[in-house]
């Protein structure tokens, strides 16, 4: 597929690299020569130096032949203008990054006029991810499928966990709940486990189940934490605004610390139910004075990864709060994980997953199945993909799962059928109309039948 990406910043550059790895013909338009140099040194793609909103520049990128134009610069207005120009020049579809709440809140009014097929808001997506973790504090990460009917949560087993020493077969028999451990990270090694896999302390497990069964699972294993009622947020940017709005909307008490006085005044008007504090969140005395010790959750959302890591370590070592940390650099995510920071949110990676699921669905728009959602899990080492099955698939639908010849390192972890969540065994089948969630270690699937040998 020919794809034109405008903007080679954190989002655009990473996205272009991943699209190249998936075999697409990618052209990047960027007006920063240094960003172009970095991209050309690491990826096999075409780069054009110029303003992506100028028709001549887009023509040079041959946008009229593009199946998809993605406008991912740092400026919302520029992105919208790029999409208008691209659609006029013949781009088949356009995806636009829109981050400002004022624009995003009215995007439905102008989406068709702009010719947009997809709107990307990394900050809103990240806020939603953080809110899900705070609503379900035992989890380090929470991904949702089937419009919330199935959740996939990540959790580290403590030294004294009653799960340690049990095989998965023993665990399923003991608990008698509808759940599936679909992935395990042990040290640097990732497993898609079978029934004889034995759990150990410090394993990071991914559990798929309905929300009700997940609560029962953690309750029975002593991992339930008190519900989050009070939240301290450091950073009043777009993610901080979106998150505080969501949390106050569901009744949580929010205290937000922001160093810029003008932004504090804006937030006081935008989020009247939240307490806004003007101060530096890296000042540990300020955090103590503002009651970090009494907070049920602490969220570090500054624009500097290093600051977020330091603040999170302070909160983790001096409170019982649930700690969530925003980090954009992949290398820093690995460092934070080694330091014991478990709930790490990357707006860039979340948005990349959304866009890649959309791109893969475009590749097979007329196939028997299409991708509904895609998430990177276990340190971005695995993909969790939800497919909607539109019609019969030869050799797949209507057959007991035990008779399917699946490729290696693939697990069918849930089937959603008419609002019913099925954690499948070998006797279950996939039928037309189902939503199917798979976890895969080594493959980049664009349709469900790809899982067969």
N, C-alpha and C positions, 0 to 999 in steps of 0.2 A: 504494500500500500504506500502511495506517495503522501507524505505528511510534511507540512511546513510549520515550523515552530518559530514564533517571533519572541525573542528574549532568551538570553542564555545565562540568566541568573541562577539562584539556588534551585528554583522549580524548573525553569525551562531547560537548563543545562543537564540536570539529572534526568529529566524526562526524555530529552533527546537521546541521551546515552542508552537508556533502557529500551527505547523504541528501536534503535539501531541493533541492539542485542537480540531483539525479537524478529529481526529480519526485514524491517521496513526501510523504505527509501526516504531518508530524512534530510531536509534542507533547513538550516537555521539562519534567521535574519537577526543581526545584533549590531549595535552601533558602538560597542566597546571593543577595540582591537585586542586588548589583553584577554577578555573573555573568549573571543574567537580563537586566539592562539592556544589557550588552555584546552578548549574543546577539540581543536584540530590535532593537538598532540596526543589525545587519548582515544579519539573515535574516528571511525571511517564514515564521514558524512560531508556534505557541502555546506560551507558557511558563506554568507553574503554580508558585507559590512555596509550598513545603511539603516535608514529609518523605516521600520516595518509598516508605517501608515502611508507611505508614499507609493503610488501605483507603479511607478517605474521600477522601484526596488522589488515589489512583489512580482512584477512581470519577469524580472531577472531570475527570481526563484521559481518561475513557471507555475505560479499558484493556480492557474486555470486548470491544470491537470491534477491538482491535489484532491484526494478524497477527504482530507481533513486539514483545516488550518487551526492551529492552537496559538492564541495570543496570551503570552505569559510574562509580559513585562511587569515592572513594579507599579505602573500607573494604570488605574482602571480606565480613565478616559481614553488613553492611548490604545488600550486593548480593545475597547468597543469600536474605536475608529478603524483599527486594523481589521476587525471582523467585517465591518461595513464595506471597506474597500475590497477585501478578499472575496466576499460574496458577489460583489458587483463584477469582479474580474473572472468569476467562474469557479471558485472553490466550491466543492460539493457540500461540505459541512464546515461549521465554525464552532470552536469551543473558546470561551472567553474567561479569563481570570478577573473576577470582580470581588474586591475585598472590603471596600468601604460600606458600612452598614446603610448609609443613606442611599447609595446606589442599589445595593443588594435587596433592600426592602421593597424596591419598586421594580425589580428586574422582570417580574411577570408582565408588567405593563408594556415593556419594550422588547422583550425577548424575541417575539416574532418579527417585529420591525427591524431588529438588528440581524435577523437571520441566524440566530444562535441555536445550535443543537444541544449544547451543554454549557452550563455555567459552573466555574470552579471557584470555590471560596475556601482556601486552605485553613483560614483562621476559624471559620464557623465549623468546619469539619473537625478540627482539633478540639474546639470547645465541646462539641458533642461527644467526642471520645473521652475527654476528661470527665464530663458529667456522668457518663455511664460507669466509669471506674469509681466515682464518689458515691453513686447510688448503690454500688455493689463492692464495698471496700475490701472483701477478701481477695479480690482479683487484682493482679498487676496490670492486666489489659483486658478489655472486653470488646469483642467484635460481634455484630448482630447480623443475622440472616433471616430470610423469610419474613420481612417486616417485623422483626423483633421476636418471632416465635422460637428461634433457636439462637442461643448465645454460645460463643466460644471464648472461654476465659483462660487466662494464663496465671499460674500460681506456683510459687517455689515451696517445696516441701521442707519444713523445718526438721531439725535433728530428732525431735521427739514425736514426729508425725506417726500416727497409728497405721498409716498406709505403707510405711517403709518396711521392707522385708516381705511384702505380699506380691504375688504375681497378679497380673490384671485379671486372669480367670478367677482367682480366689477373691479378688476385690469385688468383681461383678456379682459373684455368688453371695458374698457376705452382705453387701449393701442393698441389693435388690431394688435398684433405682434405674430409671431410663437415662443412662449417661454413657459416654464413651471417651476414654483417654486416647486422643488421636495423634498426639505428638509429645515427645519428651526430649528436652535438652539436658544433656549430662556433660558438664565441662564444655568442651568445644564440639562435641559430637551430638548430632541430631538423629533421633530414632522415630520411625513410624511403627509403634510397637504391636506385637502380637500377644496372644493370651498368656504366653509363658514368660513375658517380660516382667522382671522383678524391680520394683521401685526402690530407690535409695534416698537417703537424706540429701538435700540441696538439689535434687532433680527439679527442673522447671517443667511442669506438666501443662498441657492444653486440654481442657475438658469441654466437650460439646454436649449440650442438653438444653431443655427448656429452662426458663428462669426459675420456676418452682422447683424443679429437680436439682438445679444447681444450688439453691439455698439449702435443700435437704442434704445434698452431698457435703457441703462445707460444715453444716451444723453437726452432722454425724461424725465428722472427723476433727471437730474441735477447732476449726479455722474461722469461725464466725467472729467478726469484729463488730463493735457497736456501730449503729447507724450514724452516718455523718450528719450533724445538725449545724455545726459552725465551721466555716471555711475561711482561712486567711489566704489571700491571693497577693502576690507581689508582681506588679506589672500591669499597667492600665492601658495597654495597647488594644488592638482589635480582638485578640483572643480573650484578654481579660474582660473586655466589655461584653462579648458574646457569652462567656462563661458565667460571669456575675449575673447577667440578665436571666440565663437559664436557671441558675441555682436559686435565686431569689423567687423566681416564678414557681418553684416547687416547694417553697417554704423554708429553705435553708437560710441561716444567718451568715451574711458575707461581709468581711472586712477586706477592703482592697487598698494596697499601699502603692502609691505612684509618686515619683520624684518631681514631675513637672507640674507646677501649680496651675497653669492654664488648663492642662488636661484634667486635673482634679476637679476644677470647676465645671468642665464639660460633663464629666462622669456623674457629678452630683445631680445634674439635671437629667441625664440619660437613665440613671439607675437610682431612683430616689429611695428604694428599699435597702440599698447597700450602704455601708459606712465607708466613706472615702477618706484616706489618710494621706496627707502630703509628707513624704519622707523617702529616705533611701533604704530599700529593702535589704541591702547588703549590710546595713548597720545592725549588728546583733543585739545591741542594747535596745534599739527601737523595736525590734521584733519581740523581745521580752516584755518591754513596756506595753506593747499593744496586745499582749495576751497570747503569744504563740503557744505557751504551755497549756492553755485551756482549749485550744483549737482542736477539732476532730480531724481536720485535714489542712494541709499546707500545699499550695500550688505555686511553683516558681516559673514565672512567665516573662522574665526580662528578655531583652533582645540579645543578650550576651550569654552564650552557652556556659562559659566558665563561671559566671556569677550564679547561674541557676544551679550548677552542680554544688558550689560552695554553700549556697543558702539551703539546699536540700539536705546536704550532709549535716549542717547545723541543726535543722529541724529533726532529722532522723535520730541524731545522737542525744538530743535534749528534750524530746517530747514523745508522746505516744501517737502523734498525728499520722494519718495516712498521707504520704508524700508523693506528689506527682511533679515531674520535671519536664519542661520543654527543652528539647535539644534538636538542633538541625544537622550538625555535622555527624556523619556516620562514625567517624573515629572517636568522637566524644561520647557517642552512645555506648560504644564498647568500654570506654574508660568508666563511665557512670555505672554500667552493669557490674564491672569488677569491684567497684567501690560499694556495691550493695544497694544501689538505687534501682528499684525494681520497676516502678511505673514511669516509663519514659515515653513521651509523646513527640512525634516528628510530623509537623504539618506537611512538610515536603513529601514524605513517604506516603502519608494518608492520601494526599491528592494524586500522587503518581498511581497508586492502586486504583483509584476511581477512574482516572483517564485510561489506564491500560485495560481495565475491564470493558470500558466503552469501545476502545479500539478493537479489541478482540471480538466483541459482539458485532462490530461492523464487518469484520472479515467474513463472518458466517451468518449474515442477516437472514438468509433464507434456508438455513439448515434446520434439522429437527430439534435442536436445542440452542439456547443462547445464554450468554453470561449475564447474570443479574448483578453480581457483586464479586469483588476480588480483594483479598487482604493479604499482606505479608505478615507472617507470624514467626515466633521463635527467632528473634533477632534477624528478621527478613530472610531466613534460611528456607522457609517453606511457603507455599501458596495455599490459601484456603479459598475455594471458588464455589459460588452458588450458580447452578444451571437451572433454567426453566426448560422442562421437556415439553415441546409443542406437539409432537406426534410420535408414532412408533419409530424406534431405532432398531434396525436389523441386528440381531445378536446381542441386544442389550435389554430392551423393555420386555416385560412379561416373563422373564426368566428368573428363577431363584438366584440370588446373588452368589451362592456357593458354586454355581455352574459357570459363572462369568470368568473369562480368562483376562485378568487385569494385568497391566504392566506393573513392574516392580515399583515399590515405594509409593503406592497409592492406597488411600483408605476412603471408602464411602462412609462418612461419619453421621449423616442424618438425611432423612427423606421427609419432606413436608407434603402432606396429602389432605387437601380440603381442611386446612387449619389444624390438622392432627400432626403432631411431631412423632416420627418413628425413628428410634435409634436402632438401626437394622441388625439382624442376624442373618445367617446363611439362607433362611427360608423366605426372607422378605424379597419383594420384587420392586422394580421401578416401572411405573405406569405413565402413559401420556397424561399431562396435566400436573405431574409432580414437580416439586423443586428438590434438587439433589445437591448436597453439599459434600465436596470432596477435599481432602488434604493431599498434597503431592509434594514430593521432595525434589524431583529433578526435571520436571517437564513443564512446558509452557503451553497449556491447553487452551484452545479457542472454542471447542465444542465437546460435548460429553462423550461421544463415541471415540474420541482420541484416547480414552483411558484403557481401551481394549488392546490386547496384543495384536 
